[in-house]
Amino acid sequence: MKPWTGSSRFDSRSGLDNGVFPAQGRACPAACAEQAPWVFPVLIGFGGNLGNSEAICRDAVKRLSRWDGFRIAAVSSLYRTEPIGYTDQQWFVNGVVLAETTLPPQDLLAALLDVERLFGRVRTVRWGPRPLDLDVIFYGNRVVDLDHLRIPHPRAHERRFVLEPAAEVCPDFVHPVLGLSVRDLLRRPNVQSQDVRRWKAL
């Protein structure tokens, strides 16, 4: 899949305020700023290893595409990935969705958790088996540090199963904290040592 080139606004080096832009794609004067439905580029990671993971991932992405205030711009290939942390489990199927949303970060997280629950996600063992995992990886250039939500995802820069599919859809996006592009993060030896195998198109 080719990287999304529909807009350069996802590149944090653009100098735009947190990567935001008016929903209609035009400059908004200060007088109408409060009424404008601001849109943020977001990267969502998805994956799972319980049940028919390919079908679950496909269905989950379809559900995201039907949300109000959420427009999918690109979807990566599916990858087969070795488990990390808790290794005594099946390999995962992983990928990412690049989208634009008007949902605030906490509302976006709540909506993602609702989708996880629809597929039977129950959090027991950390990094353990799961039918579906949905994570906010990037939300424009925003940095969020709450007890229940941290953006950028605190481990995304170390995870090849996130960076490999992300490099398909937004290779030049610069991590807002580390100052390195997705492409550069992916090249690091500790990341490349992880076993991630491109599988098929979604």
VEXLO-201503 format. One line per 8 residues: for each residue x, y, z negated of C-alpha. Coordinates in Angstrom, 3 decimals. Layout:
BEGIN
X,Y,Z; ... $
# end
This chain:
BEGIN
0.000,0.000,0.000; 1.263,3.461,0.873; 1.616,6.031,-1.948; -1.323,8.368,-2.220; -0.624,11.541,-0.263; -4.061,13.121,-0.391; -2.754,15.775,-2.786; 0.557,16.781,-4.292 $
-1.180,17.831,-7.475; -0.274,14.591,-9.221; 3.396,15.561,-9.180; 4.283,17.191,-12.488; 7.025,19.202,-10.749; 4.368,21.195,-8.879; 4.248,23.768,-11.657; 0.485,23.552,-11.948 $
-0.999,23.856,-15.413; -1.074,20.252,-16.685; -1.862,19.043,-13.190; -5.407,20.412,-13.358; -7.373,21.923,-10.535; -10.988,22.954,-9.893; -13.272,20.135,-8.797; -13.984,21.889,-5.514 $
-10.268,22.180,-4.763; -10.136,25.976,-4.681; -8.716,28.632,-6.966; -11.044,29.579,-9.780; -10.954,33.138,-11.131; -10.814,33.652,-14.879; -14.432,34.780,-14.925; -15.654,31.326,-13.891 $
-13.037,29.261,-15.717; -15.409,28.141,-18.466; -17.981,26.924,-15.939; -15.514,25.096,-13.668; -15.490,21.295,-13.884; -11.739,20.844,-14.181; -10.342,17.685,-12.675; -7.275,15.824,-13.956 $
-5.217,13.244,-12.060; -4.958,10.085,-14.151; -3.221,6.740,-13.944; -5.038,3.766,-15.460; -3.335,0.429,-16.041; -5.374,-2.764,-15.891; -4.630,-6.431,-16.490; -5.530,-9.662,-18.216 $
-4.705,-13.345,-18.559; -7.869,-15.061,-19.819; -10.513,-16.390,-17.451; -10.448,-15.583,-13.739; -8.120,-12.598,-14.071; -8.224,-11.671,-10.384; -12.037,-11.528,-10.357; -12.165,-9.669,-13.678 $
-9.701,-7.027,-12.464; -11.635,-6.559,-9.235; -14.920,-6.206,-11.091; -13.411,-3.787,-13.607; -12.063,-1.513,-10.867; -15.474,-1.550,-9.162; -17.081,-0.469,-12.420; -14.635,2.417,-12.766 $
-15.420,3.516,-9.210; -19.099,3.944,-10.132; -18.511,6.341,-13.008; -19.657,9.935,-12.793; -16.696,12.287,-13.053; -14.195,9.653,-11.909; -12.936,9.293,-8.328; -10.473,6.579,-7.364 $
-7.744,7.821,-5.028; -5.647,4.636,-4.751; -5.332,1.152,-6.211; -2.108,-0.829,-6.357; -1.586,-4.431,-5.375; -2.111,-7.122,-7.970; 1.019,-8.426,-9.692; 1.743,-11.622,-11.583 $
3.726,-10.652,-14.674; 5.434,-12.476,-17.505; 4.112,-11.742,-21.006; 6.147,-9.430,-23.209; 6.273,-9.395,-27.003; 4.046,-12.413,-27.549; 5.448,-14.832,-24.965; 3.544,-18.045,-25.802 $
0.701,-17.354,-23.396; -0.183,-17.403,-19.712; 1.216,-14.892,-17.244; -0.847,-11.772,-16.632; -2.410,-10.204,-13.588; -1.679,-6.451,-13.592; -2.153,-3.333,-11.491; -2.937,0.380,-11.694 $
-5.592,2.807,-10.495; -4.774,6.375,-9.519; -7.827,8.596,-9.925; -9.166,12.077,-10.552; -11.482,12.680,-13.498; -13.401,15.379,-15.297; -13.598,13.227,-18.434; -11.575,14.517,-21.419 $
-8.909,12.055,-22.650; -10.880,10.728,-25.630; -14.044,10.271,-23.551; -12.026,8.469,-20.896; -10.567,6.135,-23.510; -14.015,5.422,-24.978; -15.360,4.564,-21.524; -12.428,2.225,-20.841 $
-12.948,0.461,-24.173; -16.623,-0.042,-23.296; -15.594,-1.801,-20.078; -13.116,-3.972,-21.989; -15.889,-5.055,-24.370; -18.148,-5.969,-21.452; -15.562,-8.573,-20.471; -15.236,-9.936,-23.998 $
-12.088,-8.149,-25.186; -11.472,-8.692,-28.905; -8.276,-7.334,-30.461; -6.693,-9.970,-32.705; -3.053,-10.792,-31.883; -0.975,-7.795,-30.798; 0.060,-8.243,-27.149; -1.850,-11.527,-27.207 $
-4.129,-13.110,-24.576; -7.029,-11.019,-23.343; -9.596,-11.086,-20.533; -9.088,-7.395,-19.749; -6.849,-4.555,-20.862; -7.391,-0.968,-19.677; -4.917,1.765,-20.641; -4.511,5.455,-19.926 $
-0.922,5.685,-18.667; -0.804,9.339,-17.560; -3.344,12.149,-17.758; -1.864,14.837,-15.533; 1.031,16.358,-17.449; -0.878,16.262,-20.731; 0.765,14.954,-23.891; -1.718,13.589,-26.453 $
-0.619,12.277,-29.853; -3.539,10.995,-31.930; -3.876,7.986,-34.208; -5.963,6.126,-31.630; -4.641,7.623,-28.396; -1.176,8.494,-27.156; -0.537,9.860,-23.667; 1.699,9.163,-21.852 $
1.301,5.548,-22.890; 4.119,5.062,-25.431; 5.565,1.940,-23.784; 4.755,2.479,-20.115; 8.272,3.696,-19.322; 9.669,0.354,-20.553; 7.207,-1.912,-18.772; 7.893,-3.119,-15.263 $
4.330,-4.470,-15.021; 3.195,-0.825,-15.254; 5.969,0.871,-13.280; 6.048,-1.544,-10.333; 2.402,-0.993,-9.343; 2.646,2.698,-10.286; 5.519,3.064,-7.815; 3.112,2.026,-5.057 $
0.673,4.863,-5.676; 2.647,7.685,-7.352; 6.425,6.983,-7.136; 7.440,10.630,-7.535; 5.310,11.458,-10.535; 7.583,12.701,-13.322; 7.041,11.441,-16.855; 6.027,14.599,-18.776 $
8.181,13.720,-21.804; 11.183,11.895,-20.348; 11.562,14.017,-17.209; 12.169,10.968,-14.987; 10.083,9.901,-12.007; 8.256,6.586,-11.896; 10.717,5.504,-9.218; 13.705,6.317,-11.455 $
12.191,4.650,-14.517; 11.612,1.506,-12.489; 15.283,1.326,-11.456; 16.594,1.042,-15.018; 18.263,-2.321,-15.773; 16.182,-3.098,-18.866; 13.042,-2.656,-16.769; 14.297,-4.626,-13.776 $
15.132,-7.587,-16.035; 11.411,-8.281,-16.542; 9.810,-10.846,-14.222; 7.113,-9.125,-12.152; 5.956,-10.562,-8.835; 3.817,-8.791,-6.276; 0.914,-11.114,-5.591; -1.844,-9.792,-3.318 $
-3.876,-6.720,-2.409; -6.818,-5.933,-4.636 $
# end
